[in-house]
Amino acid sequence: MNPREAESQRQHHEQVLAELEVVITLLDEWDVDHPKAACRLIASRRYGRYLGTN
């Protein structure tokens, strides 16, 4: 992987993690069932790779 691509991927990962942090924070405010919302996040192609089921 070349340095430009590595930097681009690093920035993308940081952006996705920042978005995910906001989504998780807002989970309490959503008018949905938490376990179902969490399952949707875990199944998400965008966020799922950053989450686990511990």
PDB file of N, CA, C and O in Angstrom, chain B, residues numbered from 101:
ATOM      1  N   MET B 101       0.860  -1.171   0.000  1.00  0.00           N
ATOM      2  CA  MET B 101       0.000   0.000   0.000  1.00  0.00           C
ATOM      3  C   MET B 101       0.907   1.235   0.000  1.00  0.00           C
ATOM      4  O   MET B 101       1.887   1.310   0.741  1.00  0.00           O
ATOM      5  N   ASN B 102       0.558   2.175  -0.831  1.00  0.00           N
ATOM      6  CA  ASN B 102       1.382   3.379  -0.882  1.00  0.00           C
ATOM      7  C   ASN B 102       0.998   4.345   0.236  1.00  0.00           C
ATOM      8  O   ASN B 102      -0.104   4.252   0.777  1.00  0.00           O
ATOM      9  N   PRO B 103       1.870   5.250   0.584  1.00  0.00           N
ATOM     10  CA  PRO B 103       1.628   6.161   1.714  1.00  0.00           C
ATOM     11  C   PRO B 103       0.373   7.022   1.554  1.00  0.00           C
ATOM     12  O   PRO B 103      -0.319   7.287   2.537  1.00  0.00           O
ATOM     13  N   ARG B 104       0.076   7.453   0.348  1.00  0.00           N
ATOM     14  CA  ARG B 104      -1.141   8.274   0.144  1.00  0.00           C
ATOM     15  C   ARG B 104      -2.402   7.468   0.435  1.00  0.00           C
ATOM     16  O   ARG B 104      -3.326   7.949   1.091  1.00  0.00           O
ATOM     17  N   GLU B 105      -2.422   6.243  -0.061  1.00  0.00           N
ATOM     18  CA  GLU B 105      -3.580   5.390   0.175  1.00  0.00           C
ATOM     19  C   GLU B 105      -3.717   5.070   1.657  1.00  0.00           C
ATOM     20  O   GLU B 105      -4.827   5.066   2.189  1.00  0.00           O
ATOM     21  N   ALA B 106      -2.625   4.806   2.314  1.00  0.00           N
ATOM     22  CA  ALA B 106      -2.643   4.516   3.752  1.00  0.00           C
ATOM     23  C   ALA B 106      -3.201   5.707   4.527  1.00  0.00           C
ATOM     24  O   ALA B 106      -4.018   5.535   5.432  1.00  0.00           O
ATOM     25  N   GLU B 107      -2.763   6.899   4.177  1.00  0.00           N
ATOM     26  CA  GLU B 107      -3.257   8.105   4.855  1.00  0.00           C
ATOM     27  C   GLU B 107      -4.745   8.310   4.582  1.00  0.00           C
ATOM     28  O   GLU B 107      -5.502   8.673   5.483  1.00  0.00           O
ATOM     29  N   SER B 108      -5.159   8.078   3.344  1.00  0.00           N
ATOM     30  CA  SER B 108      -6.573   8.218   2.988  1.00  0.00           C
ATOM     31  C   SER B 108      -7.426   7.237   3.783  1.00  0.00           C
ATOM     32  O   SER B 108      -8.483   7.605   4.294  1.00  0.00           O
ATOM     33  N   GLN B 109      -6.974   5.997   3.889  1.00  0.00           N
ATOM     34  CA  GLN B 109      -7.718   4.995   4.656  1.00  0.00           C
ATOM     35  C   GLN B 109      -7.750   5.341   6.140  1.00  0.00           C
ATOM     36  O   GLN B 109      -8.775   5.156   6.797  1.00  0.00           O
ATOM     37  N   ARG B 110      -6.647   5.837   6.668  1.00  0.00           N
ATOM     38  CA  ARG B 110      -6.613   6.231   8.075  1.00  0.00           C
ATOM     39  C   ARG B 110      -7.630   7.332   8.348  1.00  0.00           C
ATOM     40  O   ARG B 110      -8.354   7.285   9.343  1.00  0.00           O
ATOM     41  N   GLN B 111      -7.683   8.327   7.458  1.00  0.00           N
ATOM     42  CA  GLN B 111      -8.643   9.428   7.626  1.00  0.00           C
ATOM     43  C   GLN B 111     -10.074   8.919   7.523  1.00  0.00           C
ATOM     44  O   GLN B 111     -10.944   9.349   8.280  1.00  0.00           O
ATOM     45  N   HIS B 112     -10.320   8.006   6.589  1.00  0.00           N
ATOM     46  CA  HIS B 112     -11.662   7.440   6.434  1.00  0.00           C
ATOM     47  C   HIS B 112     -12.064   6.683   7.696  1.00  0.00           C
ATOM     48  O   HIS B 112     -13.187   6.835   8.175  1.00  0.00           O
ATOM     49  N   HIS B 113     -11.167   5.878   8.232  1.00  0.00           N
ATOM     50  CA  HIS B 113     -11.460   5.120   9.454  1.00  0.00           C
ATOM     51  C   HIS B 113     -11.755   6.062  10.617  1.00  0.00           C
ATOM     52  O   HIS B 113     -12.675   5.813  11.396  1.00  0.00           O
ATOM     53  N   GLU B 114     -10.992   7.129  10.740  1.00  0.00           N
ATOM     54  CA  GLU B 114     -11.238   8.104  11.809  1.00  0.00           C
ATOM     55  C   GLU B 114     -12.611   8.740  11.653  1.00  0.00           C
ATOM     56  O   GLU B 114     -13.322   8.938  12.638  1.00  0.00           O
ATOM     57  N   GLN B 115     -12.987   9.062  10.411  1.00  0.00           N
ATOM     58  CA  GLN B 115     -14.296   9.676  10.152  1.00  0.00           C
ATOM     59  C   GLN B 115     -15.422   8.710  10.520  1.00  0.00           C
ATOM     60  O   GLN B 115     -16.382   9.097  11.186  1.00  0.00           O
ATOM     61  N   VAL B 116     -15.303   7.469  10.091  1.00  0.00           N
ATOM     62  CA  VAL B 116     -16.336   6.477  10.383  1.00  0.00           C
ATOM     63  C   VAL B 116     -16.448   6.252  11.888  1.00  0.00           C
ATOM     64  O   VAL B 116     -17.558   6.151  12.411  1.00  0.00           O
ATOM     65  N   LEU B 117     -15.327   6.171  12.589  1.00  0.00           N
ATOM     66  CA  LEU B 117     -15.360   5.970  14.039  1.00  0.00           C
ATOM     67  C   LEU B 117     -15.984   7.168  14.750  1.00  0.00           C
ATOM     68  O   LEU B 117     -16.702   6.997  15.736  1.00  0.00           O
ATOM     69  N   ALA B 118     -15.719   8.375  14.262  1.00  0.00           N
ATOM     70  CA  ALA B 118     -16.336   9.563  14.857  1.00  0.00           C
ATOM     71  C   ALA B 118     -17.849   9.533  14.637  1.00  0.00           C
ATOM     72  O   ALA B 118     -18.615   9.849  15.548  1.00  0.00           O
ATOM     73  N   GLU B 119     -18.281   9.154  13.434  1.00  0.00           N
ATOM     74  CA  GLU B 119     -19.720   9.034  13.156  1.00  0.00           C
ATOM     75  C   GLU B 119     -20.347   7.981  14.060  1.00  0.00           C
ATOM     76  O   GLU B 119     -21.421   8.197  14.623  1.00  0.00           O
ATOM     77  N   LEU B 120     -19.683   6.858  14.196  1.00  0.00           N
ATOM     78  CA  LEU B 120     -20.200   5.763  15.018  1.00  0.00           C
ATOM     79  C   LEU B 120     -20.321   6.182  16.473  1.00  0.00           C
ATOM     80  O   LEU B 120     -21.279   5.813  17.152  1.00  0.00           O
ATOM     81  N   GLU B 121     -19.370   6.937  16.944  1.00  0.00           N
ATOM     82  CA  GLU B 121     -19.420   7.429  18.327  1.00  0.00           C
ATOM     83  C   GLU B 121     -20.659   8.292  18.537  1.00  0.00           C
ATOM     84  O   GLU B 121     -21.320   8.187  19.570  1.00  0.00           O
ATOM     85  N   VAL B 122     -20.975   9.140  17.570  1.00  0.00           N
ATOM     86  CA  VAL B 122     -22.167   9.986  17.661  1.00  0.00           C
ATOM     87  C   VAL B 122     -23.425   9.127  17.632  1.00  0.00           C
ATOM     88  O   VAL B 122     -24.348   9.349  18.415  1.00  0.00           O
ATOM     89  N   VAL B 123     -23.464   8.150  16.733  1.00  0.00           N
ATOM     90  CA  VAL B 123     -24.641   7.281  16.626  1.00  0.00           C
ATOM     91  C   VAL B 123     -24.866   6.531  17.930  1.00  0.00           C
ATOM     92  O   VAL B 123     -26.000   6.429  18.397  1.00  0.00           O
ATOM     93  N   ILE B 124     -23.810   6.012  18.516  1.00  0.00           N
ATOM     94  CA  ILE B 124     -23.945   5.278  19.780  1.00  0.00           C
ATOM     95  C   ILE B 124     -24.403   6.212  20.894  1.00  0.00           C
ATOM     96  O   ILE B 124     -25.228   5.828  21.723  1.00  0.00           O
ATOM     97  N   THR B 125     -23.880   7.418  20.921  1.00  0.00           N
ATOM     98  CA  THR B 125     -24.296   8.391  21.926  1.00  0.00           C
ATOM     99  C   THR B 125     -25.775   8.724  21.780  1.00  0.00           C
ATOM    100  O   THR B 125     -26.480   8.879  22.777  1.00  0.00           O
ATOM    101  N   LEU B 126     -26.241   8.834  20.552  1.00  0.00           N
ATOM    102  CA  LEU B 126     -27.640   9.176  20.297  1.00  0.00           C
ATOM    103  C   LEU B 126     -28.582   7.993  20.475  1.00  0.00           C
ATOM    104  O   LEU B 126     -29.801   8.169  20.485  1.00  0.00           O
ATOM    105  N   LEU B 127     -28.036   6.803  20.615  1.00  0.00           N
ATOM    106  CA  LEU B 127     -28.861   5.610  20.746  1.00  0.00           C
ATOM    107  C   LEU B 127     -29.867   5.744  21.889  1.00  0.00           C
ATOM    108  O   LEU B 127     -31.001   5.280  21.773  1.00  0.00           O
ATOM    109  N   ASP B 128     -29.464   6.367  22.976  1.00  0.00           N
ATOM    110  CA  ASP B 128     -30.369   6.562  24.106  1.00  0.00           C
ATOM    111  C   ASP B 128     -31.532   7.484  23.762  1.00  0.00           C
ATOM    112  O   ASP B 128     -32.614   7.369  24.338  1.00  0.00           O
ATOM    113  N   GLU B 129     -31.310   8.393  22.828  1.00  0.00           N
ATOM    114  CA  GLU B 129     -32.344   9.357  22.474  1.00  0.00           C
ATOM    115  C   GLU B 129     -33.276   8.843  21.379  1.00  0.00           C
ATOM    116  O   GLU B 129     -34.352   9.402  21.170  1.00  0.00           O
ATOM    117  N   TRP B 130     -32.872   7.789  20.684  1.00  0.00           N
ATOM    118  CA  TRP B 130     -33.704   7.249  19.615  1.00  0.00           C
ATOM    119  C   TRP B 130     -34.942   6.610  20.214  1.00  0.00           C
ATOM    120  O   TRP B 130     -34.896   6.051  21.309  1.00  0.00           O
ATOM    121  N   ASP B 131     -36.026   6.695  19.506  1.00  0.00           N
ATOM    122  CA  ASP B 131     -37.280   6.104  19.959  1.00  0.00           C
ATOM    123  C   ASP B 131     -37.414   4.694  19.374  1.00  0.00           C
ATOM    124  O   ASP B 131     -38.411   4.363  18.732  1.00  0.00           O
ATOM    125  N   VAL B 132     -36.391   3.878  19.612  1.00  0.00           N
ATOM    126  CA  VAL B 132     -36.384   2.494  19.125  1.00  0.00           C
ATOM    127  C   VAL B 132     -35.884   1.592  20.234  1.00  0.00           C
ATOM    128  O   VAL B 132     -35.295   2.046  21.215  1.00  0.00           O
ATOM    129  N   ASP B 133     -36.130   0.313  20.059  1.00  0.00           N
ATOM    130  CA  ASP B 133     -35.666  -0.691  21.010  1.00  0.00           C
ATOM    131  C   ASP B 133     -34.136  -0.808  20.899  1.00  0.00           C
ATOM    132  O   ASP B 133     -33.615  -1.091  19.820  1.00  0.00           O
ATOM    133  N   HIS B 134     -33.427  -0.593  22.000  1.00  0.00           N
ATOM    134  CA  HIS B 134     -31.956  -0.594  21.982  1.00  0.00           C
ATOM    135  C   HIS B 134     -31.336  -1.863  21.397  1.00  0.00           C
ATOM    136  O   HIS B 134     -30.456  -1.758  20.543  1.00  0.00           O
ATOM    137  N   PRO B 135     -31.759  -3.056  21.821  1.00  0.00           N
ATOM    138  CA  PRO B 135     -31.123  -4.257  21.258  1.00  0.00           C
ATOM    139  C   PRO B 135     -31.295  -4.348  19.742  1.00  0.00           C
ATOM    140  O   PRO B 135     -30.369  -4.751  19.037  1.00  0.00           O
ATOM    141  N   LYS B 136     -32.461  -3.979  19.242  1.00  0.00           N
ATOM    142  CA  LYS B 136     -32.670  -4.024  17.798  1.00  0.00           C
ATOM    143  C   LYS B 136     -31.808  -2.986  17.090  1.00  0.00           C
ATOM    144  O   LYS B 136     -31.253  -3.260  16.025  1.00  0.00           O
ATOM    145  N   ALA B 137     -31.694  -1.814  17.666  1.00  0.00           N
ATOM    146  CA  ALA B 137     -30.855  -0.773  17.068  1.00  0.00           C
ATOM    147  C   ALA B 137     -29.396  -1.209  17.084  1.00  0.00           C
ATOM    148  O   ALA B 137     -28.671  -0.990  16.113  1.00  0.00           O
ATOM    149  N   ALA B 138     -28.967  -1.820  18.170  1.00  0.00           N
ATOM    150  CA  ALA B 138     -27.586  -2.305  18.261  1.00  0.00           C
ATOM    151  C   ALA B 138     -27.336  -3.399  17.226  1.00  0.00           C
ATOM    152  O   ALA B 138     -26.276  -3.429  16.601  1.00  0.00           O
ATOM    153  N   CYS B 139     -28.289  -4.285  17.042  1.00  0.00           N
ATOM    154  CA  CYS B 139     -28.148  -5.345  16.035  1.00  0.00           C
ATOM    155  C   CYS B 139     -28.040  -4.753  14.637  1.00  0.00           C
ATOM    156  O   CYS B 139     -27.262  -5.233  13.812  1.00  0.00           O
ATOM    157  N   ARG B 140     -28.818  -3.716  14.374  1.00  0.00           N
ATOM    158  CA  ARG B 140     -28.736  -3.065  13.060  1.00  0.00           C
ATOM    159  C   ARG B 140     -27.365  -2.438  12.848  1.00  0.00           C
ATOM    160  O   ARG B 140     -26.814  -2.494  11.748  1.00  0.00           O
ATOM    161  N   LEU B 141     -26.814  -1.842  13.904  1.00  0.00           N
ATOM    162  CA  LEU B 141     -25.472  -1.256  13.777  1.00  0.00           C
ATOM    163  C   LEU B 141     -24.426  -2.336  13.534  1.00  0.00           C
ATOM    164  O   LEU B 141     -23.535  -2.161  12.703  1.00  0.00           O
ATOM    165  N   ILE B 142     -24.528  -3.445  14.251  1.00  0.00           N
ATOM    166  CA  ILE B 142     -23.565  -4.530  14.090  1.00  0.00           C
ATOM    167  C   ILE B 142     -23.678  -5.135  12.689  1.00  0.00           C
ATOM    168  O   ILE B 142     -22.668  -5.514  12.097  1.00  0.00           O
ATOM    169  N   ALA B 143     -24.893  -5.227  12.160  1.00  0.00           N
ATOM    170  CA  ALA B 143     -25.112  -5.792  10.831  1.00  0.00           C
ATOM    171  C   ALA B 143     -24.782  -4.801   9.715  1.00  0.00           C
ATOM    172  O   ALA B 143     -24.679  -5.187   8.551  1.00  0.00           O
ATOM    173  N   SER B 144     -24.621  -3.547  10.063  1.00  0.00           N
ATOM    174  CA  SER B 144     -24.353  -2.509   9.071  1.00  0.00           C
ATOM    175  C   SER B 144     -23.033  -2.759   8.354  1.00  0.00           C
ATOM    176  O   SER B 144     -22.030  -3.104   8.978  1.00  0.00           O
ATOM    177  N   ARG B 145     -23.046  -2.582   7.047  1.00  0.00           N
ATOM    178  CA  ARG B 145     -21.804  -2.732   6.281  1.00  0.00           C
ATOM    179  C   ARG B 145     -20.820  -1.620   6.616  1.00  0.00           C
ATOM    180  O   ARG B 145     -19.607  -1.817   6.545  1.00  0.00           O
ATOM    181  N   ARG B 146     -21.340  -0.454   6.980  1.00  0.00           N
ATOM    182  CA  ARG B 146     -20.474   0.689   7.274  1.00  0.00           C
ATOM    183  C   ARG B 146     -19.864   0.602   8.675  1.00  0.00           C
ATOM    184  O   ARG B 146     -18.673   0.857   8.852  1.00  0.00           O
ATOM    185  N   TYR B 147     -20.677   0.243   9.665  1.00  0.00           N
ATOM    186  CA  TYR B 147     -20.231   0.283  11.052  1.00  0.00           C
ATOM    187  C   TYR B 147     -19.905  -1.086  11.642  1.00  0.00           C
ATOM    188  O   TYR B 147     -19.136  -1.174  12.599  1.00  0.00           O
ATOM    189  N   GLY B 148     -20.463  -2.132  11.098  1.00  0.00           N
ATOM    190  CA  GLY B 148     -20.321  -3.472  11.677  1.00  0.00           C
ATOM    191  C   GLY B 148     -18.911  -3.926  11.907  1.00  0.00           C
ATOM    192  O   GLY B 148     -18.628  -4.600  12.898  1.00  0.00           O
ATOM    193  N   ARG B 149     -18.012  -3.567  11.005  1.00  0.00           N
ATOM    194  CA  ARG B 149     -16.613  -4.013  11.143  1.00  0.00           C
ATOM    195  C   ARG B 149     -15.901  -3.370  12.324  1.00  0.00           C
ATOM    196  O   ARG B 149     -14.845  -3.840  12.749  1.00  0.00           O
ATOM    197  N   TYR B 150     -16.477  -2.296  12.855  1.00  0.00           N
ATOM    198  CA  TYR B 150     -15.862  -1.602  13.988  1.00  0.00           C
ATOM    199  C   TYR B 150     -16.481  -2.000  15.316  1.00  0.00           C
ATOM    200  O   TYR B 150     -16.065  -1.511  16.367  1.00  0.00           O
ATOM    201  N   LEU B 151     -17.474  -2.886  15.278  1.00  0.00           N
ATOM    202  CA  LEU B 151     -18.201  -3.271  16.488  1.00  0.00           C
ATOM    203  C   LEU B 151     -18.018  -4.752  16.750  1.00  0.00           C
ATOM    204  O   LEU B 151     -17.703  -5.524  15.844  1.00  0.00           O
ATOM    205  N   GLY B 152     -18.219  -5.136  17.990  1.00  0.00           N
ATOM    206  CA  GLY B 152     -18.177  -6.531  18.370  1.00  0.00           C
ATOM    207  C   GLY B 152     -19.318  -6.843  19.314  1.00  0.00           C
ATOM    208  O   GLY B 152     -20.025  -5.942  19.764  1.00  0.00           O
ATOM    209  N   THR B 153     -19.494  -8.097  19.610  1.00  0.00           N
ATOM    210  CA  THR B 153     -20.555  -8.504  20.529  1.00  0.00           C
ATOM    211  C   THR B 153     -19.935  -9.153  21.749  1.00  0.00           C
ATOM    212  O   THR B 153     -19.860 -10.378  21.841  1.00  0.00           O
ATOM    213  N   ASN B 154     -19.498  -8.340  22.670  1.00  0.00           N
ATOM    214  CA  ASN B 154     -18.875  -8.861  23.897  1.00  0.00           C
ATOM    215  C   ASN B 154     -19.904  -9.037  24.971  1.00  0.00           C
ATOM    216  O   ASN B 154     -19.575  -9.465  26.077  1.00  0.00           O
TER     217      ASN B 154
END
